[in-house]
Amino acid sequence: MSALSALQPISHPMFTLHKISVQVKRDDQIDEVISGNKWRKLKYNLLHAKAINAKGIITFGGCFSNHIHACALACKQQQLSAIGIIRGEADNQDNYTLAWAKHWGMQLSFVDRKTYRLRNEKSYLQHLQQQYPDYLIVPEGGSNALALIGMAEVIDELNQQSEFDTLLSPVGSGGTLAGLISADKNQHKILGISVLKQDGYLVKQVNDLLPEHAKAHTNWQLMSQYHGGGYAKFSAQDAQRIRSFSAVVGIDFEPVYSGKMILALLDLMSTGYFPAHHRIVLLHTGGLQGLAGMFERGILNPNEWPSLPAPPVQ
Ligand SMILES: Cc1ncc(COP(=O)(O)O)c(C=O)c1O
């Protein structure tokens, strides 16, 4: 089986200084839109939807959600209908992320924060399923048991591509990390970098997602100190450090997910966390479309970041 994404060695003066080798698992290159962990997490969900003859998918996300953006196109490609339950106001519906989602045929349903908070509640989901009996409900970020099967394939590919000691991945809902842990047979260390500030519940959430056979795995750790102020928060200096790193290694990272992993890598390295000759793999989870929302809100200057495909004409 050939790997879905490349494993690319990168060089940086810091790596030379600390005698460490670093490679990037280029899941960002899987597809221009359905990239990174989105592709992996959607794969078996969409196959399942087709197998049960579902009319489509219902899923959840914020106004700038990478998952909503990717899911909309993936459903269109698979001839499935898509309904996105979006946290926030309908006046966001023309932003970059949602304009594309609509363009690809996703029906958007805006809900207030209180309603959105019910997204994992059994009774709310039962009600939703009654309302849309022909649809498969996929949780926020796609993180369910089927997503883990897709994420596990990253480890299968890596095992064929290279030997390594530690795999780093950004963590939001925990599905990506749980999938990686589930497939690793305790032969590597898996470091999850939380991008959220109040992440006290995350270790339990990852454990709850893990299949029985992986619940005893001790090969992983969640690092909570690299959220940089909270979800989608970062200082101008940190944004600059991510851009500088990208310029040196020749790979773009964004500051909400993969960029925080980069800042964690640099910090851990400078504090001597990794011994000499350690072999690191960084999982590039994609998410570059999320830059558009930050350009739109004036948080980032588009001239300093990679350009994105123009938004669709409404
Ligand atoms: C680009 C990107 N990277 C990483 C993550 C984190 O993945 P997870 O929610 O599975 O922890 C997300 C989340 O949704 C994401 O969009």
The ligand as an SDF file (V2000), in Angstrom:
LIG
                    3D

 16 16  0  0  0  0  0  0  0  0999 V2000
   -6.4940   21.9910   11.0080 C   0  0  0  0  0  0  0  0  0  0  0  0
   -6.8440   21.2570   12.2410 C   0  0  0  0  0  0  0  0  0  0  0  0
   -5.8870   20.6530   12.9270 N   0  0  0  0  0  0  0  0  0  0  0  0
   -6.1410   19.9740   14.0630 C   0  0  0  0  0  0  0  0  0  0  0  0
   -7.4190   19.8960   14.5680 C   0  0  0  0  0  0  0  0  0  0  0  0
   -7.6520   19.1560   15.8430 C   0  0  0  0  0  0  0  0  0  0  0  0
   -8.2760   17.9410   15.5980 O   0  0  0  0  0  0  0  0  0  0  0  0
   -9.1900   17.2470   16.6800 P   0  0  0  0  0  0  0  0  0  0  0  0
  -10.4430   18.0750   16.7910 O   0  0  0  0  0  0  0  0  0  0  0  0
   -9.4580   15.9100   16.1320 O   0  0  0  0  0  0  0  0  0  0  0  0
   -8.4400   17.2200   17.9510 O   0  0  0  0  0  0  0  0  0  0  0  0
   -8.4610   20.4980   13.8750 C   0  0  0  0  0  0  0  0  0  0  0  0
   -9.8060   20.4200   14.3860 C   0  0  0  0  0  0  0  0  0  0  0  0
  -10.7840   20.3820   14.3490 O   0  0  0  0  0  0  0  0  0  0  0  0
   -8.1740   21.2090   12.6880 C   0  0  0  0  0  0  0  0  0  0  0  0
   -9.1320   21.8280   11.9800 O   0  0  0  0  0  0  0  0  0  0  0  0
  1  2  1  0
  2  3  1  0
  2 15  2  0
  3  4  2  0
  4  5  1  0
  5  6  1  0
  5 12  2  0
  6  7  1  0
  7  8  1  0
  8  9  2  0
  8 10  1  0
  8 11  1  0
 12 13  1  0
 12 15  1  0
 13 14  2  0
 15 16  1  0
M  END
$$$$
